[in-house]
Amino acid sequence: MEKLDITRSLRLFDEATKLVPGGVGGARRPYNFVRGEYPIFFERGKGGRVTDVDGNEYVDFLCGFGPIILGYREEEVDEAVIRQIRDKGFCFTLTQPYQNQLAEKLNECIPCSEMCVFTKTGSDGTTASIRIARGYTDRMKVMRCGYHGWHDWCVEVKGGIPEKLYEDVHEFHYNNLNQLEDLMAKYGDETAAIILTPFGHPLHEKMQEPEPGFLEGVRGIATKYGAVLIYDEIRTGFRLSMGGAQKLYGVTPDLSVFGKGMANGYAISALAGKAEIMKAAEQKVFVSSTFFSNSSGYIAALKTIEILERDNVLDKIWERGGRFLQKVRNITNKYDVGAELSGVAPMFFITFKRDKADTYKARREDFYTQLIRRGVFLHPHHHGYICYRHTEEDLDLAAEAIDEALAYVNEKHGVSK
Ligand SMILES: Cc1ncc(COP(=O)(O)O)c(C=O)c1O
């Protein structure tokens, strides 16, 4: 399969490097994909497909890195926001009443939710959760597991951040209860919060479902030491279930953070949790920003949640995605190239088994190169999502491309089973 023509993307990127450090935002830089093969700029999208600036069309499984739960340009959501902007306005000195409607809706959907603080991004929400937990407990230490955004306390790249801003933050690995137990035996009395993604989606690595007893164990440890248990449901919220992973797995945290899938692409996030703890945000800690009360996000979230409920969207994603993943699993099993499928129907990932000589990297690069050339936008280092508007045709096209791409890798690097 021939290389795509991405001339315009490359030209725009060249121009961008003189205008924006790195050309485009960190996670979206070409070195994160396959350099020279993936487009760098998109022009438009509709449903489950996007078109780049050179006119190449892709079935897109990144879904804007998560917020697209319905599909691109979902008319009902966009119309609701446009109507709000045109008829009433969305940016005011005081709050519009949609805030209350959305908080009530989240209380209905999310098991731990009794009160909400609305913010704009995932990083806002996770950072607010830590500040509130610290204010509530009068303790400083935080145990964390997963990616929680770009703010000082948690970002992986430490450049530009004084050590004292993250010296109280300790990391543990998903499904490793012993590691958390050891950390808490040492620091439990000083620990304000344990924050984790309730579903394991570490960068570059296979996705992990909670092992039996893991979430229950974390819950028990948090309670034992009086630490606030926080779920970062930025990816899992309104995707794994309407109440996030906490509803799916039946283990309830004290606070949880939602964003991405909640509003089909509009900027809004929510910290939702137990009233007793959330009330720390009334006096002890300050959380506020010029744009937090803008109603465009509230309106988009209310409409998105209405559609998710009305059309039983998540059941359909589980069903359609489940059939797709079974097909992909059969395909990956056909080839002895180290390809591994992980995740669940709404979020899945194809990774390559690591080996000492690092040959998996070449197989991974060839695989994702063959996929993008066939019009399937998946990411070598980040899992994909299935959205409501992915059609059977989109999924069939993707399955066929995965089969062909693995056959290519097998021919070049592997041995057939
Ligand atoms: C689990 C999780 N938490 C927090 C964040 C940070 O969200 P944002 O990029 O909107 O600040 C992300 C973003 O990808 C995320 O995946």
The ligand as a Tripos MOL2 file, in Angstrom:
@<TRIPOS>MOLECULE
LIG
   16    16     1     0     0
SMALL
NO_CHARGES

@<TRIPOS>ATOM
      1 C1         -7.3180    9.9030   32.7330 C.3       1 LIG1
      2 C2         -7.0340   11.3320   32.4170 C.ar      1 LIG1
      3 N1         -7.0070   12.2440   33.4020 N.ar      1 LIG1
      4 C3         -6.7620   13.5480   33.1740 C.ar      1 LIG1
      5 C4         -6.5140   13.9960   31.9050 C.ar      1 LIG1
      6 C5         -6.2210   15.4500   31.6680 C.3       1 LIG1
      7 O1         -7.2520   16.0180   30.9600 O.3       1 LIG1
      8 P1         -7.0070   17.3410   30.0770 P.3       1 LIG1
      9 O2         -6.0790   16.9430   28.9760 O.co2     1 LIG1
     10 O3         -8.3830   17.6890   29.5910 O.co2     1 LIG1
     11 O4         -6.4380   18.3600   30.9760 O.co2     1 LIG1
     12 C6         -6.5320   13.0980   30.8360 C.ar      1 LIG1
     13 C7         -6.2500   13.5480   29.4670 C.2       1 LIG1
     14 O5         -5.9850   12.8110   28.5650 O.2       1 LIG1
     15 C8         -6.7840   11.7340   31.0970 C.ar      1 LIG1
     16 O6         -6.8000   10.8340   30.1210 O.3       1 LIG1
@<TRIPOS>BOND
     1     1     2 1
     2     2     3 ar
     3     2    15 ar
     4     3     4 ar
     5     4     5 ar
     6     5     6 1
     7     5    12 ar
     8     6     7 1
     9     7     8 1
    10     8     9 2
    11     8    10 1
    12     8    11 1
    13    12    13 1
    14    12    15 ar
    15    13    14 2
    16    15    16 1
@<TRIPOS>SUBSTRUCTURE
     1 LIG1         1 GROUP 0 **** ****
